[in-house]
């Protein structure tokens, strides 16, 4: 079975090769285009906070999404096509680009506005299919839930490169129909302490988190973060393990603060 985790190894190798070729070229005054970080780098941790909805909707929950850019040969001046998928989805086998698990869209403009943000008006509905046994597309379909994403704002420019976004997401799951504020960051780093989120630790024996140095993040161990960490690791939820996430309102810039402030 192909999952975001198994596909990431191949995608990361390709991405590194492309990056080396790109950075080895001539310098240019052209601004950085609207872009996103591909799923090969681990995907995005997403937090959903309920704005309005039915009584059965959770107030807060999390998920893990992958995004990938695809060639827009029909309209190259518009920038790449965007394909999104939840980490909870079971990938069709054989591969089916028309599967309802994929949300699809395009940036409203190929380059950021003066505010250094890029926008996406909407993605097509993204329906996650749950199977028994889990992850087996030949098993029994036991349920579905659907995300309808609109009004996305991505952090861009050469400083941020699409490493975070916020959006409104309409979520339907059984009797729950709700409108949520969603915010997201990549890479989704599991943590047990705020020091795990440090992008540039002073101790040379400690690996950097890989999070963009311009974000202020902390180790969030609220239930949504614990559940999302478990989804990413493929293990049972552990209350001591959460996700490195924004320490301040989106886009939570200002750089990492060791005290979590």
N, C-alpha and C positions, 0 to 999 in steps of 0.2 A: 504494500500500500504506500502511495506517495503522500507525504505530509509536508507541512511547512518546514519541519525540522530536518527531514531527510533531503529535501530539495535544496536547503540552504547551503550545504557543503559545496555542491556544484556551482550554484549561483554566485557564491562568494569568490570562488576561484576566477570565474569569468569577470566579475566586477573588478577585482584587483588588476587583472590584465588590462582591462579597458582604462582604468584610472591611470596606470603607468603610462600608457600611450597618450592619454589626453594631457597629462601634466608634463610630458616630455616635449610637447609642441611649443610653438611660438606664443609669446605673451600677446594679449589682446585687450583693447579697451571696452569690448562688448560686455555688457552686464551679464551676470550669471542668470541663466533662464530659470523659469519655474521648474522645480524638480522635486523628487521624493526619494527616500532611501529604500532600495529594493529589499524584498523579503529575505534575500540571501544574507543580509546583515542582522537578521533576527526578528524583524517585524516591529510593530508598535504596541505598547501597552496602552489600553484605552480605559478611561474611567467615565461612567455614565451617571449623571445626577438628574433625578426626575424633576421636570418642570411642571408637568400636568399629566394626569392619566387615571386609569381605573384603580380601584382599591387593591387589586391583586398585583399591581406592579411594584417591583422592589424600588426603594428610595434611591439606592446606589448599588451599582454592580460593575464588574469589569470584564474585559475580554482582551483578546490578543489577535491583532489583525496584520495581515501581510498586504503590501502594495507593490505593484510592479508596473514600470512604464513599458509601453509597446509602440513600435513604429507607426506613425500616422502618415503613411505614404500618400493617402488620398488628399490630406490637407496638412502638409508638413509645416506650414507657417503657423499653425495653431498649437504646435508643440505635441508631445507624446500623448497617446491614449493611456488612461489609467485603469488598472484592474485591481480590485480589492477583494479579500476573502477573510473570513473569520478563521482563527486557528482551531475552532471547534468543528469546522466542516469536515466531512468525509469527501475526499477527492474522488470524482468518478473514474472508473476504470473499465474501458479505455478512456483516455482524456477526452473531455467534451467542453470546448470553449463556450458553448451555449448553455452550460449548466446554470441553474438558478443560484448556485452558491456564490457566483461572482457578481460584484457590483462594478459597473463600468461608467466612466465619465471622461472629462477632459478639463484642463485648466481654462478659465475664462479668457486668459491672455497668456501668451507664451513667455512674458517677462513680468517681474514683480512691479507693483505700483510704487510710487514714491515712498510709501510707508514700509517698503520691503516685505510686503505680504503678497501672496498669490491666493486667488479664490477659485473655488469650484462650486458652481450653482447647485449641482446635484449629481448623485450617482444613481444608476438603476438599482432597483430593489435587490438586496442581498439576502437570500434565504438559506439558512443553515439547516442541514438535514441530519438528524440524529438517528443512528443505527444501533441495533443490538445483534451481535456484539459491537461495541464502540469502534468506529473507524473502519468497519467492514462493509463496503458498498454492496456486497452480495447478501448481507444480513437483512433483518426486518426493519423497515423504516418505522420508528416509534414516535417521532415528533419532528416539528419544524419550528423555527422562529425567524422573523424577518426584520432586517434593518433597512430603513429608508433614509439615506443620508442627504442632507442639503445644507446650503450656506456654510460651506467649509472655508476656513481661513488657515493658510499654511505659512509658517515662518520661513522666509527665504533670504535672498542675497547671498553673497559669498561667505557670510558669517554663519548662516544657519542651514542652508541647503535642504530645506524641507524636512527637518528633523523633528518638527512638532506641528500639531494642528488642533483646531477646535471646530465644532460643527453642531448643528441641531440634528438629532437622529430620532425618527419615529420608529418605535419598537413594538412589535406584535409577537406575543408568545402565549398561546392558549387564550385565557380570559383577560390577559393584560394587553392593553393598548395605551401606550404612553409616549409623550414627547420628552426627550432627554437632552440635556446639555452634555456634549462629549468633548473630552480633551485627551490628548495623546502625545506620547514621546517615544523616540527610538534612540538607542537600543533599549529593550526591556530588561533591565539589570535586576536580578534577584539580590536581596540584601538581608542582613540581620542587624546592621548598624549603619548610621549615616556615613561613616567612613568608607563603606563599600561603594558609595556613589561618587567618591572623589575622582575627578577626571585627571588630576595631576598630584598624586600623593607624594609627600616629601620623603617617605621611606622607599628607597629604590628596590626593596624586595617585595613591595606591594604592587600588584598590577593595577593600572588605571582602569576606571570603569568603562571608558569608551564613550561616555556621554559628552556632548558638546560642552566645551568649557564656559560658554556664555550663559548656560542655564543654572538657576539656583534649584538644586534638588535635595531631597532628603529621603530617608528610608521610611516609606509609608507601610505600616502594618495594620491598617484598617482591614475589615473583613473582605472588602472587594479586592484589595491588593494581595491578601493572603490567598484568596481563591484564584486570582490571575497568575500568581507565582506558581501555584500548583498546576494550573493548566499548561503553563510554559514548560515546567519541569517534568510533567507527566506523572506526578506523585500525588499523594494525599495532602490536603491542606495542613500546613504547619504554622501555628500562630507566631512562631519566631522568625518566619521567613516572609518578607514582603517584596515590594517593588520600589526601585528608585523612581520618585515621581516629583512633580512640581512642589516646591516649598512655599510658593506664593501664587497669586492668581495668574492665569495664562497671560503672556508667555513665560512668566517667571524668569526674567533675565536678571543680570547683575552678577552672575558667576557663582560658583559653588562656595558655600560657607560651612566650614567644618563643624560649627556649632549647630547647624541645621536651621539657622535663622533666616 
